Each structure stands twice: as C-alpha cells, then as structure tokens.
Amino acid sequence: MTSRRAFLTGLLASGLVPSPSWADAGDPSYLSAAKTPEGAYVLVGLDDVGAECFRIPLPDRGHAATAHPHLPHAVAFARRPGRFAVVVDCRNGATLAQLNSPDGRHFYGHGTFDAVGELLFTTENDYKNGVGRIGIWDARQGYLRVGEIASNGIGPHDLRSMPDGTLVVANGGIDTHPETGRQKLNLDTMRPNLSYLNSDGVVLDQIGPIQSHASIRHLAVREDGLVAVGMQWQGDNSNSPALVGLHQRGETLLTFGNGTDLNGYVGSIAFSTSGELVAATSPRNGQLTVFSAKDGAVLQSFAEPDICGVAGLADGFLATTGKGKVLGTGMSPYSLTKSIVAWDNHLVSLVR
C-alpha cells in the first residue's frame, strides 16, 4: 500500500496540489532575528508596514537569516562565532533541519540560497587554518552538507547570490578564533576583499578597498548585478575613510559616505526596490543615511538610537532598531510600529 507521504509527494510532483508558499505563512516581506523582554531569541516575519506575521523560537541569539526563494522556509544563523543554523517552516515554526558547522569551523551569521532553492551557501571561519570557507548544503537532501569552497580571503561575513548564479563574498579580512572570542588577531596584516566566485570556487573577480583597514562586511545586490558594500573601519574613527561602496564586476570600487559621521561602522546596507537608492545604517552613531545609487550623493540622513536593520521599499526603506522600533523612510522618516522585542542587526527582504 502506498504511504501517505509518498501519495502526497506524488500529488505535489504532478502539480495537482499547490506547493506551500509565503502566503501560507502570513505573507511576510521581511525577516529579522530579535530578543524578547524575557530574554528568549526569536525569528520574526514582518509585513510591509512592520507588523508581525509570525514569531518562531531560536535556540540562541540570531544574526541574519535567508529565505528560500519559493517555499516558506527560512534559515536563521547564529551570531558569530556561533555553530548552528536552523531551517524552519515559517507556516508553523517546525524545525526542518539544524546545520552544525564542521569541527574547527564556526558560522559568520550569513548565508544565501541559489536562485532555485536547491543549494544553500554559508560563510564559515576555518579557524584552525585562519582562512575563510563557503559551506554548500543540499536542500533537496534535507540540507546535507555536500561540499565547500574557499572564500578566497579571511573572515568571510556576508555573501549573496548574483543574478547570473555566481556568488559575491564579503571577505572582511579579520582573523578571529573562538578561544579568544571576538578579539581581532591580525589587524596589522588584514587584507579585506570582495570576491566573485562560481559554484566551483573559481575566482571571477576580486577587488579590495584602498585602505586595508576598511573591513568589507555587508552586501546588497541590485537586479543588474550592481553590488552595494558596507564596511567597518578598524582604525581611529577620526581618520575613517568612506565606508559605503558600489561595485560592478570588472570595474573599480566607488566609495562614498563620511566614515567619521558613521562612527567608523556600517551595520547594514540595502538597495531600495527601485534600485535608485542605497541606505546604510550605523548603530554606533544611531544614524541612517540614504545615498543616490547613481553617484553616491547624500539624499537623506536622520538619527535614531541603535538603528541597524534596513531593507528596501519602493520609494525608500524599512529599518529596525535595538529599541524595538520599525521605521519607514520616504520624503521624511516616519515611525510605523513599536514592538516589545529588541531587533537584531539585519532586516532581510524575501525574494518574490
């Protein structure tokens, strides 16, 4: 007798039963990790005006998440130097898989799916050898680890899938080790870079900032392959260079954004959905700045304590703070919601 699971699998394969979608999870537009007043950690789905669609418990503090491009599944990553990532069904909070970093590794808090959702890529620290790796996990096999490639740098933090199916990796250049926590071990010799890789790990392009102490940390990718870069300065903040950048493969890196005004630290970066604007946040300085994606000109800037998460809207951005606020930007900033949770570093847009 055919099992119920096999029967349902056959129906799904035949197209007679629709696949689950993000609409079944409350139709969220964004994901963010957060901390509740009771000290619990959660993954939250948010709609376009910052209202909660769901809240799912996490085993520890989360950093960023990535969403499956078609199914209502999300992967929540532990904050560096965490060793777990949890795959959850956002319809009901069920844990579909728990990823554990291999021995001698930890995650960096970010990951990305390929365009069809078959493979998941994760940034990892091979701290025994002091190099960065990209883990490869097969979603079709229950997130089985099926390989890895070199990140071609030290301290890979963020990575994104490019429109052509390749990867772009933010190699921050900073060597760390779990035995010394978040201590930076190689500031005198750090060499950050932005690396473009194919799935076999072949370097297609690589570029570094002019200043070697400008650690490349966070990325956003526009539909035409333009990459926005957020950096963090590892020197005296009074001498910080520009820490926001735009890069197209094969070209030079355009940098802008007064690093001193950002207190030497970009926490998150995003394109507006139109692609015409770039926003960078600095939680250390409590500031969000909106730039032109054409030439880097400052278009808007406003202060909000502990602002960090940011993601695109059609004519502006949605942003979150560690104080529980969800804010919108358009012609002027406006407050949307106030939550009892403390939002963590990143607000992640769902791919539609």
N, C-alpha and C positions, 0 to 999 in steps of 0.2 A: 504494500500500500504506500502511495506517495505521501511523504511527510508534509505537514502544513507549511513548514519553511520552504521546502522545495516547490510546493504548489504556488506560494506567494512569489517566490523568486521567478518562477516561470511566467506568472502574470505580469510582473514588472518588466521582465525582458521582452514580453510580447507587446508592451505598451497599453494593455487593457486597463491597468491600474496606474494612475498618475504617480510619479515619483514624489516623495515629500519635498517641500520647498520651504524657503524662508517665510513665506506667508503662513505656514503652519506653526511657526514659532513666534507669531505676533507681528510679522513683517518689520523687523528692525532694520535700521540703516547703518548702525554703528555698534561696535563692541568696545567695552572698557573693563579692565580689572578695577576692583575697588575694595575698600576695607569698611566694615560696618562698625557702628559705635560699640558693639560688643567685642570687637577685635577679630571677627571672622573675615575671611577673604572670599570674594565672590567674583564671578564674571557676569557682567550685565549687558543686556541688549537694549539699545536706545533707538527711539524713532527720530524723525527729522526735527522735532521740537524739544528733544531731550527727555521725553517721558520714557519710563522703563517698560520694556516689553517682556523681559524675563530676568531672573536672577538665579545663578547656579553656584553652589558652593565649590570652592577650590581648596586643595589640601594645604596651601601655604600662600604667601604673597605672590601675586602675579605681576607681570611686567607689561607685555603686549600679548596680542592674540592674532591669529589669522583665520579667515573664514573660508570654508570650502566654496568654490565658485558656483556650485549648483545645489548641493544638499545643505540642509540646515544644521551643519556640523561646524564646530569651531575648535581650534587648538589653542589652549591657554598655556603660556610659557612662564616658568618660574623666573623670578628676578635673579640676575647674575649674582653669585655663582651657583644658581640652583641646578638641580639634576633631574627635574621632572618636567614633563609637558603632558597635559591631559586633553584627550579628544572627547568632546561632549556632544550629545544630541541636544540641540537647543530647544527642541519641542517639549522635552520632558526632563532634561537635566541628566539623563543616563550617561554614564561613562562608557564610551565605546572602546577606548584604549588608553593605556598610560605608557608614555615613552620615557625610558630611562637612559640617560647618557651613558656611553660605554665607560669602562674603567679608565681612569686617567683623563676624563673629559668632564666638562660641565657646559650647560647651555648658556647662551648670551641673552636670552629673553625674546628672540625674534625668530620668525620662520615664514615661509611662503609656499603656497601650492603652485603647481604648474597650471596652465590655462584650463585643462580639462579635469583637474582634481584627482589625477591618478597618483602623483608623487608629491610628497611634502619634503621641503628642504629646510634644514635647521642650522643656525650658526653655532659653532662649538669651539671651545678652547681645549686644545691638546696641551695641557699644562705641563705634562712630563717632558715634552719636546719644545715647548714655547712657540707653537705655531697654531694657526687657525685652520679649522676644518669645516666642511659643509656636509652634514649628515643627510642621507637620502632614505626615505621611508615610503613604502608602497601602501597606499590607502586601500588598494584592491585586495591586499593580503592582510588586512587587519593592522595596518601600519607596521608591518615587518620592516626592520632595517635591512636594506638591500645593497648599501654601498656608501661611499663617501668620496669627496674630492677635496683637494687643497683649496683654501680660500685665497691663497697666494698673498698672504700677509699675516700680521699678528693682530689678535683682538678683533675678529670679525663680529660686528654688533648687529646691524640691520642688514637685510637683504630683500630684494624684490625680484619678481618675475618681470621681464621686459616684454613688450608687445610681440617681439619676434620669437619668444620662447626661451631666450637666454636668461642668464641671471646677472644682476648687478649687486655687488657686495661692498659694504662699508667696512673696510679694514681699519679699525681705529688706531692701530699701531702700538697699543699699550699692552705690555705683558703683565699678567697677574697670576697668582697661584692661590688655591683655596686655603693653604696653610697660613697665608698672610692676608686673607680676606680680600678687601678691595684695594690693598696697597699697590701702587704703580711701581713696577720694578725696573723699568728701562727708559725713564724719561730722557736721559742723555742721548739715547741712540734710537728713539722711536722714529718710525717711518710710516705714517698712515698712507693709505691709498684707496682709490675707488677702482675696483676690478670688475670687468665684464667677462663672464665665463660661459662656456657652453656646458651641457649636462655631463660631458666627459672631463670637465675641469680645464679645458684648453683656454688660455687667456686670449681674449679677443681684443681687449684694450685695457690699459691701466694708466691712471693718472694720479698724481699726488698734489696736495696743496703746496704753495710756495713756502709756507712756514711749516717746518716739520713738527712743531708742537700743536698744530691745529688738527686735533683728532677727529676724523670723519666718523660720525656716529649714526645719523638717521637720514632716511631717504624717502622720497616720494617720486613716482613715475607718472608722466603725462602720457596720453594715448599715442603721441607721436614719438615717444622714446626719450623725450627731454627728462633729465633727472635733476631733482632738487636735492641739495645736500645741506645738512645741518651739522655744524662742527662744535667742538668744545676745546677751549684753549687751555693748554697745560703749562702756562707760564704766568707772569704777572699780569693781572687783568688790566692794569693801566696801559699796558702795551699790546693789548689784544688786537689782532688784525680782523678783517672782515670774516664773519663766520657762517654766512649763508652763501650757497653757490648754486649755479646751474651748469649742467654739462650735457652735451650731446656727444655720443660716441664718435671718436676720431677728431674731436675739436679740443680747444683749450677750456680750462675751467674758469668761468666768470664768477667772481666773488663780490659780495656786497653785504651791507648790514654792519653797522658800527659795533664791533665786538665789545668795546667798553660799555656801550649802552646796554648790551645784552649780558653784562657782568661775566663775559667770557664763556657763556654757556647757552647753547641751543638745546632745548629739551625735546621738541618735536617739530616736524615740518610737514607741510601739506600743500597741494595744489587745490584751488577752487575747482568745482566740477566743470566750469567753463574752460579751465586751463590758463586763464589770463592772469591769475593772481597766485602768489605764493605767500604763505603765512609761516612765521617762525615764532616759537614761544621761548621765554626764558623764565622758568620758575624761580631761579635765584634772584632775578630782578623784578619778578612779578609783572612781566610785560609781554604783550602780543603785538607783533609788527607785521603789517601787510605790505608786500612789495609787488611791483609790476613784474610779471614773468617775461616781459619783453626786454627790459633794460635794468631791472633791479631798483628802480626808483621807489622810495618810501611813499606809500599812499595813505597809510593809516597806522596809528600806534596808540595803544591805550594800556593803562596799568590795571592789574587785578592780582591780588596776592595769590601766590602758589599756582599760577596758571601754567598748564603744561600740555595736556592732550589737545590736539587740534585735527580737524578733518574738514573736507570741502563741502560747501553748499554751492548752489548755482551762482549766487552773486556775492558770496562771502564764505564764512567759516563758522563751524560749531566748535566750541572749546570747552574744556573741563578744568576744574581746579581741585586741589587737595582739600579745599574748604567745602566741597560739595556742590559748587555752582556749575550750571551748564549755561554758557553764554553764546549768543549769536552775534555775528558782525555783518553789517551791510553798509549803508551810508554812515551808521554810527553803531557802537556796541549796545547790545540790549540783553537783559537777563531773561532767560527762559524758565529755568526751574532751579529750585534749591533742594538738594537731597540730604538725607542724613548720612550718606556714605561719603568717604573720602576717596575721590577718584585718583587712580594711579596715573602713571606717566603718559599713557597713549590712548587716543581715541581712534579706532580702526574702522575705516569705511568698508562696507560689504561690497563685493563685486557683484554687479547685476547684469 
